[in-house]
């Protein structure tokens, strides 16, 4: 009987010890650098990315937002090292009537192919130079200063394409649950909430995708 008990004890230990070792190894693993609920939140309902075969990073912003202007140098630096399999999209939102003119200006510049030329100067004109660019006429004058034809700007500013993009941008902001800017959404699933915004973006890009229901 003692021999049988000893055999049973050895069998039991053989099963328990690997589990204990595995648990110890897991508990000693360093925690992830960024935490859900602190550095980012998971959206209640995922929004399918525009390009399902690539990672997607969406920045929602407004030219009228000083925090968006402050984030812009970080965005530009991140874009220099952005992986090739990541699609980056900016969305100009208009949460109020006073935001709409500059959002229209963004989509007009995009349509005219002059976004690289006017993007940073428009931020600077509003926040550094304290210029009032709240109307179509004021924005048209600014675009002329940047070498853009005034009539072309006015046409793009009021175009059906601009109307559509403005409406779509505001709808996406609602679907993401965004109430303020700047906001950065990764893969239609995560809303970044950390001062280390693009470090968190890199972390989330590398995170295995969660199947969308």
N, C-alpha and C positions, 0 to 999 in steps of 0.2 A: 504493500500500500504506500509506504513512504516513497518508493521508487516511482510509482504511478503519479503521485502528487508532484514530485520533482519534475517529471516529464511535462505535466500539465502547466506547471509554473514556467518552464522554459518556453513552451509554445506560446503562452500568454505574453511573456516578455518579448518574444520575437515579433509579435504583432504590434505591441505598444511602443517599443523603442523607436522604430522608424517614424512613427507618427509624432512622437515627442521631438525627435531631431528635426523633422520638417517644420514643426510649429516653431521651434527655437530659431530656425533659419529665417522663417517668415517674419518673426517678431524683430529680428535683428536687421531686416532690410530697411534702408532709409526711406522715409516717407516721400511721396512725390513733391517736387518743388512748389507746386501750386495746388490749391485746394478748391474743390467745388463748393460753392456756397460762400466762399471768401474772395477768391481771385476771379472766379467766373461762375455763372449760373447756367444751368441747362434750361433751354426754352421749354415751356409746357407742351408746345406742339412744334415739331421740327418743320422748317420751311425748306422744301427741296431746292438744292442749289441749281443755278442756271446751267452749269456744266457738271453733270453727275459723275463724270469720269475723272474730275480733278478736284483738288481741295479749293475751297472758296473762302475768301476774306472780304467782308463788306464793311466799309466805313460810312456811317451816316453822319453828315456834318451840315453846318451852315456857315456861310461867310460872315454872318453877323455874330457868330459865337467866338469870344476871345479864347476859350479853351481849345477850340478847333484850330485856331491860328497857332496857339502854342504847341499843339501836337504835330503840326505839319512838318517841321524838321525831322522829327522821329519817323514819321511816315516815309519821308523821302529816303532816309538812311535805310530803313527796312526794305524798301523797294529795290535798293541796290543789291541786296543779298537774298531777295525772295526766291524760293525754289521755283524751278521752271514749271512744276506741276501745280502751282498755286495761281488761281485767278483772283486778281484784286479788282474790286469795283467800288467806286465812290457813288454815294447817293446824296444829292442835295435835298434836304427836307424843308418843308414850310409848315411849321407848327402854328404859325399865325400869319396874319396878313402882312406884317412888316418883314417877315422872312421870305415872302414869295418873290419879290423882285430879284434878289441875289440868287435864289434857286433857279429862276428862269435864266438869269445870266449864265449860270454854270452850264445848263443844258444847251443854251444858244452857243456858247463857246465850244462845247463838245461837238455840236453839229457843224460848226464852221471850221473845225480842225485847228483851233487856236488856243486850246485849253492850256497847253504847256507855256504859251506866251503870256496868258493873263491870270493864271491861277494864283500864283504867289503875289503878283502886283495888286490883285484885287483884295486879298487879305491885308496887305500892307496899307493900301489906300484907306480902308475902313478903320483899321485898328492903330496904325502908326501915324498916319497923316490926319486921322479923324475927319475924313471927308464924308459928306452925306451922299450916299449912293442908294437912295431909297425909291427912285422912280425910273421909268424907262428912259426919260430924257437924260437924267444924270448918268445912268449906266451907259447909254449910247455915247455920251461925251467921253466917258472913261475909255470905252472900247476904241474910239477914234484915236485917242492918245496912244493906244497900244498898236496902232497901225491897221485897225480893222475897219472895213468900209461900213459907214453908218447905216445905209439902207439894208445891207446884208444882215447886220446885227438886228435891226428892228424886225426884219422879216423872220429871222430865226427865233427871236424873243417871243413872238406871238404865234409861232407855227403850231400846227396840229401835233407835230412830233414833240415839241417842248411841252405842250399841254398833256400829252400822253405820259411822258416821262415824269412830269411833276406829279401827276395823279398816281402813277405806279409807285413812285418813291414814297409818297405818303401812305399808300396802302401797305407797302412792305414794312414801313416803320410800325404800323399798327399790328401787323402779323408778328413782327419780332417783339412787340411789347415795349418798344423804345419810347421813353417819355422825355429824354433829353439827349443832347449831343455834346461832345463826340461820343459815338457808340460804335463798337466794333463787334461784328457777328462772324463766327467761324463755322463754316460748313452748315449754316442754317440751323445749328443746334446749340451753340454756346454764345452767351453774351459776356464779353470780357469786362470785369469790374475791378481792375487793378491798376495802380500807378505804373507798374511795369507792363504796360499794355502789350507791347509787341514781343516781350519775352513770353508772356502767357499765350499769345497767338502762336508762336513757334511750338510751344508745348502742346497746344491743342491740335495743331496741324499733324504732329507726330502721333497723336493719340488715336488708337484704332477707332474707326467709325462705328457709331451705334446704329444698328439696323433701324430704319424708319418704319413706323407702323402705318 
